[in-house]
Amino acid sequence: MSSPKSGPPTGLDLHLLEVVRNSPHAAISKIEAFRYGHGIKERMTFRELLGKISKNQDQDKWYTYGHIPYSVKEMIRYPAPLRCPKIAFQTMVETRQLFYNIEVSKPIRQELNHQLYCMVEGEKEIVLIDEADFPSWSNMKLVDDGYSGKLNPFVDVSKIDYNTHPGLKDIKKIHIAKLQAGDCLFVPARWIHQQNVLDKDNSLEIRWQPLENESDLDCSGYLSPILTLGDLPWLGEKIVKPPERSTDPKRHAFKRLLHLLQRVVLTNQAIGITDFSSIIKMDPFLAPELPKWDDDCQEISETLFHLLDRNKDGKLTANDLDNILELDVDHWANLIHDQLSLLAEVIFDMRVDLAGAIPLDETVRQRVIQMIDIKEK
């Protein structure tokens, strides 16, 4: 049986941390973070957590786990091994995003769902035990969390003290998988398992319900090649029906917000209103095929600037993303989306005027504006 490596952890890749920290997804992803050994839980953004870790690496140890935020789900393609319509749209339960800046052995557990563990960075071992190889498991005094199955107190299965845990003597066989960045592991439902973080753990989990006769499952049917986790129902997260990709305004609103944050807020320079207008004017995603920049465009640009300038200091910097927890991000994204939709209408009217075309009736006009509005989806 292998065991966690000895010696101090190799530490976090601070350059990678800085890249992730400066991503717009980290800036608007709200999480609950825990300070290991202190029993302290804090609500913060993922960006704030990474900032604490990079500045205080050798002191307090932090970890977080929870559902993958909506904005991040949109970035993650649906895993190829699960590309079966019946699995994708009928069995998905929940997602998990984990980040541990500590070496730790997590509880032994038995899930009632299938699981896929995928490492983004770090290194960990997963100890696997077939239920048939642990006959006394069902008789052990375990906590039932009421949802995913049985959960045992923290025990490092790779270094068992049989005097303290005599019930573990009955284990007949143990399988150990070591995961590093880019690795994924499928854990079947009801398999007993434990995760041991060897260095750090930045990973994702996907859980789905087992089906009858899975070996003969009919997986015919079309699945989009660009299907993401954001396209699926997640019953454990109370997402019964995901919005349509082509018609959902929330998707497009978030896409525009993230694009703006990347272009003008999360940069290494302070951007004033004049430079901001120049950036909007030249951006093909925000102002596609803009014929000219007029007073209406400038007014919309100034409104957008003030929506992004949250600390009202007249310049856009990463400081505008401080105290994001107090902000209704959905509402913020919708306000920005409304202004950019208004800009799309202005662009449409300019094109009509320049072409000298006969004005369209309102229904057709709105359809054309919508086509312009979602062009980059």
C-alpha positions as CSV (number, residue, x, y, z in Angstrom):
1,M,0.0,0.0,0.0
2,S,1.4,3.4,-0.9
3,S,1.3,6.3,1.4
4,P,1.4,10.1,1.1
5,K,4.9,11.4,0.3
6,S,7.0,12.7,3.2
7,G,8.5,16.1,3.6
8,P,7.0,19.5,3.2
9,P,4.6,20.3,0.4
10,T,6.2,21.6,-2.8
11,G,4.0,24.7,-2.5
12,L,1.6,26.4,-4.9
13,D,2.7,27.6,-8.4
14,L,2.3,31.3,-7.6
15,H,2.6,32.3,-11.3
16,L,-0.4,30.0,-12.1
17,L,-2.3,31.3,-9.1
18,E,-1.8,34.9,-10.3
19,V,-3.1,34.0,-13.8
20,V,-6.2,32.3,-12.3
21,R,-6.7,35.0,-9.8
22,N,-6.8,37.6,-12.6
23,S,-9.5,35.7,-14.6
24,P,-13.0,37.2,-14.7
25,H,-14.5,33.9,-13.6
26,A,-12.6,33.9,-10.3
27,A,-13.6,37.5,-9.8
28,I,-17.4,36.9,-9.8
29,S,-17.4,33.3,-8.4
30,K,-18.7,33.5,-4.8
31,I,-17.6,30.7,-2.5
32,E,-17.4,29.6,1.1
33,A,-13.7,29.2,2.2
34,F,-12.5,27.5,5.4
35,R,-9.4,28.2,7.4
36,Y,-8.0,24.8,8.2
37,G,-7.7,24.0,11.9
38,H,-9.6,27.2,13.0
39,G,-13.2,26.2,12.4
40,I,-13.6,29.5,10.6
41,K,-15.8,29.9,7.5
42,E,-15.7,33.0,5.4
43,R,-17.8,34.0,2.3
44,M,-15.6,35.4,-0.4
45,T,-14.8,35.3,-4.1
46,F,-12.5,32.7,-5.5
47,R,-10.2,35.6,-6.5
48,E,-10.0,36.7,-2.9
49,L,-9.2,33.2,-1.7
50,L,-6.4,32.9,-4.2
51,G,-5.1,36.3,-3.1
52,K,-5.0,35.1,0.6
53,I,-3.1,32.0,-0.4
54,S,-0.5,33.7,-2.5
55,K,0.2,36.4,0.2
56,N,0.1,34.0,3.2
57,Q,1.2,30.7,1.7
58,D,3.2,29.4,4.7
59,Q,0.8,30.4,7.4
60,D,-3.0,29.9,7.4
61,K,-4.1,27.0,5.2
62,W,-7.4,27.4,3.3
63,Y,-9.7,25.1,1.5
64,T,-13.1,25.4,-0.3
65,Y,-15.6,23.0,-1.8
66,G,-19.0,23.6,-3.4
67,H,-20.9,23.5,-6.6
68,I,-19.1,24.8,-9.7
69,P,-20.3,28.4,-10.3
70,Y,-22.5,29.0,-13.3
71,S,-19.9,31.2,-15.1
72,V,-17.3,28.4,-14.7
73,K,-19.7,25.6,-15.9
74,E,-19.9,27.5,-19.2
75,M,-16.2,27.0,-19.7
76,I,-16.0,23.3,-19.1
77,R,-16.8,20.9,-21.9
78,Y,-18.9,17.9,-21.1
79,P,-16.5,14.9,-20.6
80,A,-16.1,12.7,-23.7
81,P,-16.5,9.4,-21.7
82,L,-20.0,10.5,-20.7
83,R,-21.2,11.5,-24.1
84,C,-24.5,9.6,-24.0
85,P,-27.8,11.6,-24.3
86,K,-29.5,9.4,-21.6
87,I,-26.7,10.0,-19.2
88,A,-26.3,13.7,-20.0
89,F,-29.9,14.8,-19.7
90,Q,-31.4,12.3,-17.3
91,T,-28.9,11.4,-14.6
92,M,-26.7,14.4,-13.8
93,V,-26.8,15.1,-10.0
94,E,-24.2,17.8,-9.1
95,T,-20.8,19.2,-9.6
96,R,-18.1,20.1,-7.1
97,Q,-15.2,22.5,-7.2
98,L,-12.4,21.7,-4.7
99,F,-9.4,23.7,-3.7
100,Y,-7.2,22.5,-0.8
101,N,-3.9,24.3,0.1
102,I,-3.1,21.5,2.6
103,E,-2.0,17.9,2.8
104,V,-5.0,16.1,4.3
105,S,-6.8,12.8,4.3
106,K,-10.5,13.2,3.7
107,P,-13.2,11.0,5.1
108,I,-13.8,7.5,3.9
109,R,-17.1,7.5,2.1
110,Q,-19.5,5.5,-0.1
111,E,-21.5,7.5,-2.7
112,L,-24.7,6.2,-4.1
113,N,-23.8,8.0,-7.4
114,H,-21.2,7.5,-10.0
115,Q,-18.4,10.1,-9.8
116,L,-15.7,11.5,-12.1
117,Y,-12.8,13.2,-10.4
118,C,-10.6,15.4,-12.5
119,M,-7.4,17.2,-11.4
120,V,-6.7,20.7,-12.6
121,E,-3.5,21.1,-10.6
122,G,-1.9,19.4,-7.6
123,E,-1.5,15.7,-6.7
124,K,-3.6,13.3,-4.7
125,E,-4.3,9.6,-4.2
126,I,-7.7,8.0,-4.2
127,V,-8.0,4.8,-2.3
128,L,-10.7,2.5,-3.7
129,I,-12.4,-0.5,-2.1
130,D,-15.0,-2.6,-3.7
131,E,-17.9,-3.1,-1.3
132,A,-17.5,-6.9,-1.7
133,D,-13.9,-6.6,-0.4
134,F,-15.0,-4.9,2.8
135,P,-17.7,-7.2,4.3
136,S,-18.0,-5.3,7.6
137,W,-18.5,-1.9,6.0
138,S,-22.3,-2.1,6.3
139,N,-22.0,-2.9,10.0
140,M,-19.8,0.0,10.9
141,K,-21.2,2.9,12.8
142,L,-21.2,5.6,10.2
143,V,-22.8,9.0,9.7
144,D,-25.4,9.1,6.9
145,D,-25.5,12.5,5.4
146,G,-29.0,11.9,4.0
147,Y,-28.0,12.4,0.4
148,S,-24.9,10.8,-1.0
149,G,-24.4,7.8,1.3
150,K,-22.4,6.8,4.3
151,L,-19.6,9.0,5.6
152,N,-16.9,7.9,8.1
153,P,-14.8,10.1,10.4
154,F,-11.3,11.1,9.1
155,V,-9.1,8.0,8.8
156,D,-6.0,7.8,6.7
157,V,-6.6,4.4,5.1
158,S,-3.0,4.3,3.8
159,K,-1.7,4.4,7.4
160,I,-4.3,2.5,9.4
161,D,-4.0,2.2,13.2
162,Y,-6.0,-1.0,13.8
163,N,-6.1,-0.4,17.5
164,T,-8.1,2.8,16.9
165,H,-10.0,1.4,14.0
166,P,-10.4,-2.4,14.4
167,G,-13.3,-2.5,11.9
168,L,-10.9,-1.8,9.1
169,K,-9.1,-5.2,9.5
170,D,-11.7,-6.9,7.3
171,I,-10.6,-5.0,4.1
172,K,-9.5,-7.7,1.6
173,K,-8.2,-5.5,-1.2
174,I,-7.3,-1.9,-1.8
175,H,-6.8,-0.1,-5.1
176,I,-4.9,3.2,-5.1
177,A,-4.9,5.7,-8.0
178,K,-2.5,8.6,-8.0
179,L,-3.9,11.7,-9.9
180,Q,-1.9,14.6,-11.2
181,A,-2.8,17.6,-13.3
182,G,-4.9,16.6,-16.3
183,D,-5.9,13.1,-14.9
184,C,-9.5,12.0,-14.3
185,L,-10.7,8.9,-12.5
186,F,-14.1,7.2,-12.6
187,V,-15.4,5.9,-9.3
188,P,-18.5,3.6,-9.6
189,A,-21.4,4.1,-7.4
190,R,-21.2,2.3,-4.0
191,W,-17.4,1.9,-4.2
192,I,-15.9,2.9,-0.9
193,H,-13.2,5.4,-1.4
194,Q,-11.0,8.1,0.3
195,Q,-9.0,11.0,-1.1
196,N,-5.6,11.9,0.2
197,V,-4.2,15.2,-0.9
198,L,-0.4,14.9,-1.3
199,D,0.5,18.4,-2.4
200,K,-2.5,20.6,-3.2
201,D,-5.9,19.9,-4.7
202,N,-7.5,22.0,-7.3
203,S,-10.0,19.6,-8.8
204,L,-13.5,19.1,-10.2
205,E,-16.1,16.4,-9.5
206,I,-19.1,15.3,-11.5
207,R,-21.7,13.1,-10.0
208,W,-24.5,11.3,-11.8
209,Q,-27.1,8.6,-11.0
210,P,-26.4,5.0,-12.1
211,L,-28.8,3.4,-14.6
212,E,-30.1,-0.1,-15.0
213,N,-28.3,-2.3,-17.6
214,E,-25.6,0.4,-18.2
215,S,-23.5,-2.0,-20.3
216,D,-26.3,-2.2,-22.9
217,L,-27.3,1.5,-22.7
218,D,-28.5,2.9,-26.0
219,C,-26.4,6.0,-26.5
220,S,-27.6,6.8,-30.0
221,G,-28.8,10.4,-30.5
222,Y,-27.1,13.7,-31.1
223,L,-25.0,15.6,-28.6
224,S,-23.6,19.0,-29.5
225,P,-19.8,18.9,-29.8
226,I,-19.6,22.1,-27.8
227,L,-21.9,20.9,-25.0
228,T,-20.7,22.3,-21.6
229,L,-21.6,21.6,-18.0
230,G,-23.8,24.7,-18.2
231,D,-26.0,23.1,-20.8
232,L,-27.2,20.3,-18.5
233,P,-29.7,19.8,-15.7
234,W,-28.2,19.2,-12.2
235,L,-30.9,17.9,-9.9
236,G,-28.8,18.1,-6.8
237,E,-28.3,21.8,-7.6
238,K,-32.0,22.4,-8.3
239,I,-31.3,23.1,-12.0
240,V,-34.1,21.1,-13.5
241,K,-34.0,22.5,-17.0
242,P,-30.9,24.4,-18.3
243,P,-31.6,27.5,-20.5
244,E,-31.3,27.2,-24.2
245,R,-27.9,28.3,-25.5
246,S,-29.2,30.4,-28.4
247,T,-32.0,32.2,-26.6
248,D,-31.0,32.5,-23.0
249,P,-30.2,36.2,-22.1
250,K,-28.5,35.2,-18.9
251,R,-25.8,33.3,-20.8
252,H,-25.1,36.2,-23.2
253,A,-25.2,38.7,-20.3
254,F,-22.5,36.8,-18.4
255,K,-20.5,36.3,-21.6
256,R,-20.5,40.0,-22.2
257,L,-19.7,40.8,-18.5
258,L,-16.8,38.4,-18.5
259,H,-15.5,39.8,-21.8
260,L,-15.6,43.4,-20.4
261,L,-13.9,42.5,-17.2
262,Q,-11.1,40.8,-19.0
263,R,-10.6,43.7,-21.5
264,V,-10.9,46.7,-19.3
265,V,-10.9,45.8,-15.6
266,L,-8.5,42.9,-15.0
267,T,-5.5,44.6,-16.7
268,N,-2.3,46.1,-15.4
269,Q,-3.3,49.6,-16.1
270,A,-5.9,52.1,-15.1
271,I,-8.4,52.8,-17.9
272,G,-10.2,56.2,-18.0
273,I,-13.4,56.9,-19.9
274,T,-11.7,58.1,-23.1
275,D,-9.6,55.0,-23.4
276,F,-12.6,52.9,-22.5
277,S,-14.6,54.3,-25.4
278,S,-11.8,53.6,-27.8
279,I,-11.7,50.0,-26.6
280,I,-15.4,49.5,-27.1
281,K,-15.3,51.2,-30.5
282,M,-12.7,48.7,-31.8
283,D,-14.0,45.6,-30.1
284,P,-15.7,43.3,-32.8
285,F,-17.6,41.4,-30.1
286,L,-19.1,44.4,-28.4
287,A,-19.6,46.6,-31.4
288,P,-19.6,44.4,-34.5
289,E,-19.2,46.1,-37.9
290,L,-19.7,49.6,-36.3
291,P,-20.1,52.1,-39.2
292,K,-19.2,55.1,-37.1
293,W,-19.0,56.4,-33.5
294,D,-21.6,59.0,-32.8
295,D,-23.1,60.7,-29.7
296,D,-25.5,57.8,-29.0
297,C,-22.5,55.4,-29.0
298,Q,-20.6,57.7,-26.7
299,E,-23.6,58.0,-24.3
300,I,-23.9,54.2,-24.1
301,S,-20.1,53.9,-23.6
302,E,-20.2,56.3,-20.7
303,T,-23.1,54.5,-19.0
304,L,-21.1,51.2,-19.3
305,F,-18.0,52.8,-17.8
306,H,-20.0,54.1,-14.8
307,L,-21.5,50.6,-14.3
308,L,-18.0,49.1,-14.2
309,D,-16.4,51.8,-12.1
310,R,-17.8,50.5,-8.9
311,N,-15.6,52.5,-6.6
312,K,-16.3,55.7,-8.5
313,D,-12.7,56.8,-8.8
314,G,-13.0,57.6,-12.5
315,K,-10.8,54.7,-13.7
316,L,-11.2,51.0,-14.2
317,T,-8.9,48.7,-12.2
318,A,-9.0,45.4,-10.4
319,N,-10.0,47.5,-7.3
320,D,-13.5,47.8,-8.8
321,L,-14.0,44.1,-8.1
322,D,-13.4,44.5,-4.3
323,N,-16.5,43.9,-2.1
324,I,-18.2,41.9,-5.0
325,L,-20.0,39.9,-2.4
326,E,-22.3,42.9,-1.8
327,L,-23.2,43.0,-5.4
328,D,-26.1,41.2,-7.2
329,V,-23.9,39.9,-10.1
330,D,-26.9,38.7,-12.1
331,H,-28.4,42.2,-12.0
332,W,-25.1,43.8,-12.8
333,A,-24.6,41.6,-15.8
334,N,-28.2,42.4,-17.0
335,L,-27.6,46.1,-16.8
336,I,-24.5,45.8,-18.9
337,H,-26.2,43.5,-21.3
338,D,-29.1,46.0,-21.7
339,Q,-26.6,48.8,-22.7
340,L,-24.8,46.6,-25.2
341,S,-28.1,45.5,-26.7
342,L,-29.0,49.2,-27.0
343,L,-25.7,49.6,-28.8
344,A,-26.6,46.8,-31.2
345,E,-29.8,48.7,-32.0
346,V,-27.9,51.8,-32.7
347,I,-25.5,49.9,-35.0
348,F,-28.5,48.4,-36.8
349,D,-30.1,51.8,-37.5
350,M,-26.8,53.1,-38.8
351,R,-26.5,50.3,-41.3
352,V,-30.1,50.9,-42.5
353,D,-29.4,54.6,-42.9
354,L,-26.1,54.0,-44.8
355,A,-27.7,51.4,-47.0
356,G,-30.7,53.6,-47.8
357,A,-32.9,50.6,-47.3
358,I,-36.7,50.7,-46.8
359,P,-37.4,50.6,-43.0
360,L,-38.4,47.2,-41.8
361,D,-41.5,46.5,-39.8
362,E,-40.8,46.3,-36.0
363,T,-40.9,42.5,-35.8
364,V,-38.4,41.9,-38.6
365,R,-36.3,44.8,-37.2
366,Q,-36.1,43.2,-33.7
367,R,-35.2,39.8,-35.2
368,V,-32.3,41.4,-37.1
369,I,-31.1,43.2,-34.0
370,Q,-31.2,39.9,-32.1
371,M,-29.1,38.3,-34.8
372,I,-26.5,41.0,-34.4
373,D,-26.8,40.8,-30.7
374,I,-26.0,37.1,-30.5
375,K,-23.6,36.9,-33.4
376,E,-20.6,35.9,-31.3
377,K,-22.3,33.1,-29.4
